[in-house]
Amino acid sequence: MNFIVKESGFDKKKVMLDGTRFFVGNGYMGVRGTLEEFGKEELCGCTLAGVYDQVGEGWRELVNAPNGLYTRLFVDGAEMNALEVEPLAHEMELDLRRAVLTRETEYDKVKVKTERFASADNLHLLMLRYSVTAKQDCEITVDTGIDANIWDINGPHLPTVDEGAVGELLYIDGETAELGNTVAVCGVMKTDFDYKLERVVTENRRSLRVFSFAMKAGETATFVKYITIYTSVDGVADPLKTAQEAVKTVSQQSFTELLAAHERVWAERWEAADVQITGDDEAQLALRYNIYIMYSNVPTHTDKVAIPARGLAGQVYKGAMFWDTEVYMMPLFNYTHPDYARNLAYYRVNTLDGAREKAREYNFDGAFYQWECQETGKDACTDFAVIDIFTGRPLRTHFRDQQIHISGDVAYGIWEHYIATGDEAVLLDGGAEAILECARFFYSYAYFKKTKNRYELLEVTCADEYHERVHNNFYTNIMAKYTLEMATKVLDLLKEKYPKKYEELMTKLDYAKDVPNIREMAELLYVPAPDENGIIEQFDGYNKLECPTVAELKSRIIDPREHLGAPVGLMTETQIIKQADVVLGLLLFSDRYPLEIRRKNWEHYEPRTEHGSTLSAAIYAILAAQVGFSDWAYKFFMKTATIDLSGNYRLYVGDLFIGGLHTAANGGTWMAAVQGFGGFKFDGEKLIVNPVLPEKWQSLSYKVICRGCRYEVEATKKQVTVRSAEGRLPVSVFGQEYSMESGEITVAL
Ligand code: BGC
């Protein structure tokens, strides 16, 4: 049972990466795995989902709450801070099964052990148990409480705060600069020993209790910190009062009781979502880590936000949501926790008005979804997002105005949720409207080329991102086509089953005139086709670009931080792409292209892919598994699975810090295991299970929920078994269909 991520030894250089790697979170808050004695320089962060703020002209980003874990330890007057005093031993241990982070540090005179979790049972609760064991008689002083001197990228987001103490209870609250949202953090500490309270400090953005006690060699002293966080975004009238009352209530329970409630939620999650591999411990642990990260970041309490591209591991990338959500993250939740996926789908319904506004801003119809979306539905992406590190000048990029595939991805996400769950509620509550609006957007964006009797999409940014202002990008066009097809399906479904709703929407959206256009464009939208060699050109003119090797092109890089994409980056004038584009299109629409075409394009594009985005590897892994490139599939699987564990990723683009979790890769890892090696696909009527295990793996087992019923798949190299106590949908294994009437089938491979 491989659930433990461990690291031994303390290395100052790893503080930033470890803060991300040892993340704990519950979708409401994300707590970086920094040590309790650390401060803002070490990038301590308790990042709050859905609480955004803008200071002056800086980027609007997520707000970090004051740090309730803050604790400094003094032994015989000397501070034990791993940065100052080299520990004799140091170990971090993240238990993925229980979602608990443990730290053990040994110094000359004491050993420190802490355990923390962000409760999955009570999302406002962060818990810390802190133990000191004396190796010799000594005097201990502890300085613990809440620290509002916190890491901000574009802050300060809580410019002024109130520090306070009421008896044993400490608090800090402050208001965000832009919207005046209150963020309140309260803390209560309980000890199992007597101490002398030296002083209570409520100044300089800190609320602390300083206490001391004597220890004899061999003794252990333990205290528990109960930390509650509420904000006005939670819809409570008085966040401070609510946090104070909450901390009083929870502190009547023991750490163990609260931990047990937290563990129960995680046990249920692992029951639904664990994927088991035999024969490869490294892959097993990495895969579980990625599932853990996804479940620690998914908002279970709200549909006003989704999962940011860098998770809740800080303010990086503005805490914004991208297409990453629909294409890389929703599949995991659609098939293991559809109620969480429903929140993600509703998030796009909630931001539909913003998407309509954006379409109008550019003189288009329908819904042009935000490239970078926060809670308001406005696009947080700017036109001059990247600074040229050579000239210091801003570069005009076209992520915001031309990466139009986003509207297709959003529609796809909503529709795929419906396919997986059969739940029409999201469609009826705005999902259908969003799909229709996205289709209408593509119609208004398209250009009808009379001479060729086809619609084209001109001036777009490829999903690959190194190429902007190009025509007829394969991924964009096929996704747009699918959107138009989905829209026609939605129209048919509503008309047939919900005629009143259909009429309502037709009137509300004034859509009747659009229906024939949408149907026509679904037929006539041009999607670049395979040429005589089976290769699909990524966009018009791509084949004419220079084609160096990735290594050769990389050797031309002058500065590791330089921006490689458009308008003037190195890659733009070449065939080298940042991430999967044609290969992604072929994967999502694999039923439209024969295996041979998918294989040829994988072979063609992989050497041209720099994999400069962490979104790339998972897609290459899945398609490689499908087309029989097993070794490559494994290589790319391990690459995506270990991104956040290894810290092997880019930290800067231009002068922009982009470190943090890589939630698309985290979700992509599940996809690569289950959809790649597990060969799982669901078309709404039957499960498709075509497993292809990597050499090393003896077996792979996973669970999926399709249309409300649980299925369990167990594959070895010789056979595949599908079980379900409740589901009776047929299963197709390598093209042969089997009935699940008996609740179990085993097929020899
Ligand atoms: C990728 C995009 C992605 C974004 C956020 C970029 O580097 O190229 O496709 O949406 O990061 O993860």
Residues whose N, C-alpha, C, O or C-beta is under 5 A from the ligand:
A	BS01	BGC	A309 F322 W323 D324 A463 E465 S613 L615
